[in-house]
């Protein structure tokens, strides 16, 4: 510590240079804290590459940061940010899967896969599952039974005692 103090004291502009460095470091830290707060407000949790891409784009648009700086704040690799998938969109298969799922609301992806296979689709079950998830399809729940359908044996014109008495004499 004493050696650093002697070095600062010996040079005429030592204090100003050191002060400028410290101010720059403080400004960088404040910018990082502010930009990370902005990025976290826009994206809940940056787990996957898509969330990190969104955060970097947000930092570049709102804060005016460079790609390199935004990537370092988010903790993302620049190659991952620039990556663009070359996978074909498979629109026909997606449309057919959606149509089948709307026709057969209680069928999951496995049964839809069997139907597609019968139609001549060569895709595997993993691809069908991926498309099923990406399209946001789910097995629809059954409707709850109403009170009237549960008591189908009850006669609305009779009282409780009469219904019990009649039910006791049924063969």
N, C-alpha and C positions, 0 to 999 in steps of 0.2 A: 504494500500500500504506500509506503513511504517513497519507494522508487517512482511510482506513478505520479505522486504529488510533486516530487522534485522535477520530473520531466515537464509537467504542466507549468510549473513555476519558471523554469528556465527559458521556455519559448515564449515570445511576446504574444502570439495569437493562440496559445495552447488552450486557454480557457474558452475562447470563442469556438474553436474547432470541436472541442469536447462537448460543449453545450449544444452545438448544432447537431452532432451525432446523437446525443441523448434525445433531443427534440424530435429528430427523425424516427428514432426507435419508438418513442412514445406515440407519435402520430400513426405509425404503422400498426401498433398494438390496438390503438383506439379504432382505427379503420377496420381491422380484423374483427374486433369484438362487435362493432356495429353491423358489419356485413354478415357475420355469422348469425346475429340476432335476426336480421332481415330474412336470411335464408331459412332459418328454422321456423319463422312465422309463416313462410309460404309453403313449406313442405313439412309434414308431420315428423316423419322419421326417414332419414336417408340411408336406407338399407341396400336397395338394389341400384343397379346402374341407371335405370330410368329416373329414379328420384334424384340421383346425383346430377344427371344431365339437366333436369329441371332446375335444380338449385344453381348450377353454374350459369344457365341461361338467365335466370332471375338476377343473379349478381351482376352479370354483364349488362343487362338492360337497365336495372334500377340504379346500381351503384356506379356503373361505368367502368368496372374493373376489366383488366385484360383476361384472356382465357387462362393464361398461366397462373395468374394471381388467384383467380376464382377457384381454379382446380386445387391450388395449394390450401386454400381456406376450407374447402369442402372435404379434401382428402381423396380426390379422385385422380386417376391417371388421365392424361390428355388424350391418349389413344382411345380410352373407353368413352370419352365425351364425344369424340369425332366419329365413332363407329356407326355405320349404317348397315342394317341387315340386308342381305341379298335374297332372303327367303321369299318365294313367290306368295302372293296374297291368298291363293286357293279360294277364290270367291264362290265358285260353283259348289264346291264341297261344303263351304260354310253355309251357303244358302240352303242346300239340301238338308244339312244337319238341323238347321233352324226350323225348316218346314216339318221335318219328321218329329222334332221335339214339340212343336206346337200341335201337331196331329195327335201324338201319343204323349200326353202330358205326364203320365206316370212312368214313363220309360227313362232309365238312366243312360249313361253313355255306353255301357256295355251292351244293352239291348239295342240301342240305336246303331252300334257298331255291327251287330248281327244283321239288322235290317239293311244297312248300307252294303254289307258284304254280299247279301242275297241279290242286291241290285247290280252287283258287279264292281263295286268300289274296291280298289286294291290297297287302300291305306290300312296301316296297322292300328291296333287299339290305342297305342300311345299317342299317335297323331290325332285320332278322334278325340281322345281325352283332352289333349292340349287345346284343340279347337273348341271343344265343349266348354272348357273353362274360360277361354278368351272371349267367347260369345256371351258369357254370363248366364249360361243355361243351367237350370237346376231342376230336380224332380219336384213337381208341384205337390203340395200336401193334399190329402183328401179333405173334403169339406166336413165339418163337424155335423154330426147328426142332430136334427132338431128334436125338440121335446115331443112333438106329435108323432114322429116316426118311431120313437122308442116305445111309445105306449099305443102301438097299433091295435092291440087286442082290447084296449079299453073302449067302452062305448060312451060317447059324450052325453047321451040322454040319461044314463043311469048314475046312481050315486056309488060311493066307494064300497059300501057294504054289499050292494046288489052285484057289482062286478066281481067281488070276491066270491060271492055265493054261486054265481053263474060259472066262474072259472073252476070252481071245485067240482061241478057236475059234468064238465066236458070230458068226453072219452079220450 
